[in-house]
């Protein structure tokens, strides 16, 4: 498989959600095999794991004579099976065990493929012993790969394991602007704000939103206004169905949520783990991420100095509950409306 020319560090937008992984990737590309080996990057779909992995490969390929191999785990498995069937295992082993950099994408697809896992285990050992660089991506932490041979899983865990989280509001805006420059396509500022507040899942969905709007502009020969964007993209969660002013403060959200649940802001900012405090705190964090426009780091600071990972974990908890609790969706919509009203009053 070939490395994509556009998957370079220059086009990788760095934010609080991926800074650790990006910095590690740059360090590895400048000194492959010498530090952070293996490098195991995990996170949800469409968050830029493949881009980051291929950026490592592209940089090494452009700046050295080292041999770089990039494959998906599915391709590795298929090639392994075909090599056995055609009696070409020596060539297969030579290809993978004598490379300088091995990049394997979506390692979770090797679960339950025991023979392929053992071949990768031996390939891993050969490369690691020779100080060759190994990089893997996965949709979950290595510790959660329950159907991976224990010896192989321990190899993954013994390296640098870094997660990539969904991008925060500021990073989503930066991603949209960068992709517009690349496409030579412009959108009004209010449309960018709308997309960034509406599409909070991953980079792939942000790109899909841009693709749809650029197609509309070209095929309909009409400019993309805020109304057009709202009609074409719609809204996906209850909290986003309310028009909220652009400058909603985290403090306003905290005040509204605290009043609704009869807790104090100090309680939500505290480390208390009582359920009557945990749920309001999670909801306030979720609303802050969705409608305040503040970065994950700033939101965490407003909630007692919590880190970005804690903010994202709380938001994920709310999203999980939303799928099963219709009443919570109604509550979020009510709270969002109240926040919007309070924000307008404060102006």
C-alpha positions in Angstrom: 0.0 0.0 0.0 1.2 3.5 -0.7 1.5 6.5 1.5 -0.8 9.4 0.7 1.1 12.5 -0.4 -1.4 14.8 1.5 -0.9 12.9 4.8 2.0 15.1 6.1 2.7 16.9 9.3 2.1 20.2 7.6 -1.5 19.3 7.0 -2.1 17.8 10.4 -4.0 20.2 12.6 -2.8 20.0 16.2 -5.1 20.8 19.2 -5.4 19.8 22.8 -7.0 16.5 21.7 -4.0 15.2 19.8 -0.9 17.3 20.8 0.8 14.5 22.8 0.4 12.0 19.9 1.5 14.6 17.3 4.6 15.6 19.2 5.6 12.0 19.7 5.1 11.3 16.0 7.4 14.1 15.0 10.1 12.9 17.5 9.8 9.4 16.1 10.1 10.6 12.5 13.3 12.5 13.3 14.9 9.6 15.1 13.2 6.3 14.1 13.9 3.2 16.1 15.8 5.0 18.8 12.9 6.2 21.0 9.2 5.6 21.6 9.3 2.1 20.0 6.8 0.7 19.4 4.4 3.6 19.1 0.8 2.7 19.6 -1.9 5.3 18.7 -5.5 4.6 19.5 -8.8 6.5 19.3 -12.2 6.5 17.6 -13.0 6.5 13.9 -12.0 9.5 11.8 -9.8 11.2 14.4 -6.6 11.3 12.3 -4.7 8.2 13.4 -3.9 7.1 9.8 -2.9 10.7 8.8 -0.5 10.8 11.8 1.0 7.4 11.0 1.5 8.1 7.4 3.0 11.5 8.2 5.7 9.6 10.0 6.3 7.4 7.0 6.2 10.4 4.6 8.8 12.3 6.6 11.2 9.4 7.0 10.8 8.6 3.3 11.6 12.2 2.3 14.5 12.7 4.6 16.4 9.4 4.6 17.0 6.2 2.6 15.3 4.0 5.2 12.8 1.5 3.9 9.2 2.3 5.0 6.3 -0.2 4.8 2.7 0.9 5.4 -0.1 -1.7 5.5 -3.5 -2.2 7.1 -3.7 -5.2 9.3 -6.3 -6.6 6.8 -3.7 -6.3 4.0 -1.0 -7.9 6.2 -3.4 -10.8 6.9 -4.3 -11.3 3.3 -0.7 -11.2 2.1 0.3 -13.7 4.9 -2.4 -16.2 3.8 -1.5 -15.9 0.2 2.1 -16.4 1.0 1.3 -19.7 2.7 -0.9 -20.8 -0.1 1.6 -20.0 -2.8 4.7 -21.2 -0.9 6.2 -17.8 -0.7 6.7 -17.4 3.0 10.4 -16.8 2.8 9.8 -13.7 0.6 7.0 -12.5 2.9 9.3 -12.8 6.0 12.2 -11.0 4.2 9.9 -8.2 3.2 8.6 -7.4 6.7 11.5 -8.5 8.9 14.1 -6.5 7.0 12.3 -3.2 6.7 13.4 -0.1 8.6 10.0 1.2 9.5 6.8 -0.8 9.7 3.5 1.0 10.0 0.4 -1.2 10.5 -3.0 0.4 10.6 -6.2 -0.8 12.4 -4.5 -3.5 14.4 -7.9 -4.4 16.0 -8.7 -6.4 12.8 -6.1 -9.0 13.9 -8.3 -10.1 16.8 -9.1 -13.9 16.5 -6.6 -14.3 13.6 -4.2 -16.4 15.7 -1.8 -17.5 13.0 -1.4 -14.0 11.6 -0.8 -12.7 15.1 2.0 -15.2 15.7 3.6 -14.2 12.4 3.4 -10.5 13.5 4.8 -11.4 16.9 7.9 -12.9 15.3 8.2 -10.0 12.9 7.8 -7.6 15.8 10.6 -9.2 17.8 12.9 -9.3 14.7 12.4 -5.6 14.1 12.5 -4.5 17.7 15.7 -6.4 18.3 17.3 -4.6 15.3 16.1 -1.2 16.6 13.7 -0.7 13.7 10.7 1.5 14.2 7.2 0.0 14.7 4.0 2.1 14.6 0.5 0.7 15.1 -3.0 2.3 15.2 -6.1 0.9 16.8 -9.6 1.9 17.8 -9.1 1.0 21.4 -6.2 0.8 24.0 -4.0 -2.2 23.7 -5.2 -3.5 27.0 -8.7 -3.9 25.6 -7.6 -6.2 22.7 -9.1 -9.3 24.4 -8.6 -11.6 21.4 -5.0 -10.8 20.7 -2.3 -13.3 21.8 -1.1 -12.2 25.3 2.6 -12.0 24.3 1.8 -9.8 21.3 -0.5 -7.5 23.3 2.2 -7.1 26.0 4.6 -5.9 23.2 2.1 -3.2 22.2 1.6 -2.1 25.9 5.4 -1.9 26.5 5.8 0.9 24.0 4.4 4.4 24.0 0.6 4.2 24.0 -1.1 7.5 23.2 -4.8 8.3 22.6 -6.4 10.8 20.2 -9.7 12.4 21.4 -12.4 14.1 19.3 -11.3 17.7 18.5 -12.5 20.6 20.6 -14.3 23.6 19.1 -11.2 25.6 18.4 -9.5 22.7 16.7 -12.6 21.9 14.7 -12.6 25.5 13.4 -8.9 25.2 12.5 -9.5 21.9 10.7 -12.3 23.4 8.7 -10.3 26.5 7.7 -7.3 24.3 6.7 -9.4 22.0 4.6 -11.1 25.0 2.9 -7.7 26.4 1.9 -6.7 23.0 0.5 -9.9 22.8 -1.5 -9.8 26.5 -2.5 -13.3 26.8 -1.1 -14.6 29.6 1.1 -17.4 29.7 3.6 -18.7 32.6 5.7 -17.6 32.8 9.3 -21.1 32.1 10.7 -21.2 28.9 8.6 -17.9 27.8 9.9 -19.1 28.4 13.5 -22.3 26.5 12.8 -20.4 23.4 11.4 -17.9 23.5 14.2 -20.6 23.5 16.8 -22.8 21.0 15.0 -20.3 18.4 13.9 -18.4 17.4 17.1 -17.6 13.8 16.3 -14.4 13.6 14.3 -12.3 15.0 11.4 -13.9 12.7 8.8 -17.4 14.0 9.6 -16.1 17.6 9.4 -14.7 16.9 5.9 -18.0 15.2 4.9 -19.9 18.4 5.9 -17.5 20.5 3.8 -17.9 18.1 0.9 -21.7 18.4 1.0 -21.7 22.2 1.2 -19.1 22.6 -1.6 -21.1 20.2 -3.8 -24.3 22.3 -3.1 -22.5 25.5 -4.0 -21.2 24.0 -7.3 -24.2 22.1 -8.4 -26.9 24.6 -7.4 -24.7 27.6 -8.3 -25.7 29.4 -5.1 -23.6 30.7 -2.2 -23.7 28.7 1.1 -25.4 30.8 3.7 -26.1 29.9 7.3 -29.7 29.0 6.4 -28.4 26.7 3.6 -25.9 25.0 5.9 -28.6 24.4 8.6 -30.9 22.9 6.0 -28.3 20.7 4.4 -26.5 19.5 7.5 -29.3 19.5 10.0 -28.7 19.1 13.7 -27.8 15.8 15.4 -28.2 16.2 19.2 -30.8 17.8 21.4 -28.4 20.3 22.8 -27.6 21.6 19.3 -31.1 22.2 18.2 -31.3 25.5 20.0 -29.9 28.7 18.5 -27.2 29.7 21.0 -25.3 33.0 20.9 -21.7 32.6 19.8 -20.3 34.0 23.1 -21.9 31.8 25.7 -19.6 31.6 28.8 -18.8 28.5 30.7 -19.9 30.3 33.8 -23.4 30.9 32.4 -23.7 27.2 31.7 -22.5 26.3 35.2 -25.1 28.7 36.7 -28.0 27.3 34.7 -27.1 23.6 35.4 -26.4 24.2 39.1 -29.8 25.9 39.5 -31.6 23.2 37.6 -30.1 20.4 39.7 -30.1 22.3 43.0 -26.3 22.0 43.5 -23.7 24.7 43.8 -21.1 25.6 41.2 -18.4 24.9 43.9 -19.8 21.3 44.1 -19.5 20.8 40.4 -15.9 22.2 40.5 -15.0 19.9 43.4 -13.7 16.3 43.4 -16.9 15.0 45.0 -18.1 11.7 43.5 -21.7 11.7 44.8 -24.2 10.9 42.0 -26.3 14.0 42.7 -23.1 16.0 41.8 -21.5 13.8 39.2 -24.4 14.0 36.8 -24.9 17.8 36.8 -21.1 18.1 36.5 -21.1 15.8 33.4 -24.0 17.7 31.8 -22.4 21.0 32.4 -19.2 19.8 30.9 -21.1 18.4 27.9 -23.0 21.7 27.3 -19.8 23.7 27.7 -18.1 21.6 25.0 -21.1 21.8 22.7 -22.2 25.4 22.9 -19.6 27.6 24.7 -16.9 27.6 22.0 -14.3 27.3 24.7 -11.4 24.9 24.3 -11.3 21.6 26.2 -8.4 22.9 28.3 -10.3 26.1 29.3 -13.4 24.2 30.1 -11.4 21.8 32.3 -9.8 24.8 34.1 -13.3 26.2 34.8 -14.3 23.0 36.5 -11.6 22.9 39.2 -8.6 22.4 37.0 -9.6 19.2 35.3 -7.6 18.0 32.3 -8.8 17.6 28.8 -9.2 13.8 29.0 -11.5 14.2 32.0 -13.7 16.6 30.1 -14.0 14.3 27.1 -14.7 11.3 29.3 -17.6 13.2 30.9 -19.0 14.2 27.5 -18.8 10.6 26.3 -20.8 9.5 29.4 -23.5 12.0 28.5 -23.6 10.8 24.9 -23.9 7.2 26.0 -26.9 8.1 28.2 -28.5 10.2 25.5 -28.8 7.0 23.4 -30.9 5.3 26.0 -32.6 8.1 28.0 -35.1 10.3 26.0 -35.8 12.4 29.1 -32.2 13.4 29.2 -32.4 14.8 25.7 -35.4 16.9 26.7 -33.5 18.2 29.7 -30.5 19.1 27.6 -32.7 21.0 25.2 -34.4 22.9 28.1 -31.0 23.8 29.6 -29.6 24.9 26.3 -32.7 27.2 25.8 -32.2 28.7 29.3 -28.5 29.2 28.6 -29.3 31.0 25.4 -31.9 33.2 27.1 -29.5 34.1 29.9 -26.7 34.8 27.5 -28.9 37.2 25.5 -30.0 38.9 28.8 -26.4 39.4 29.8 -25.5 41.3 26.6 
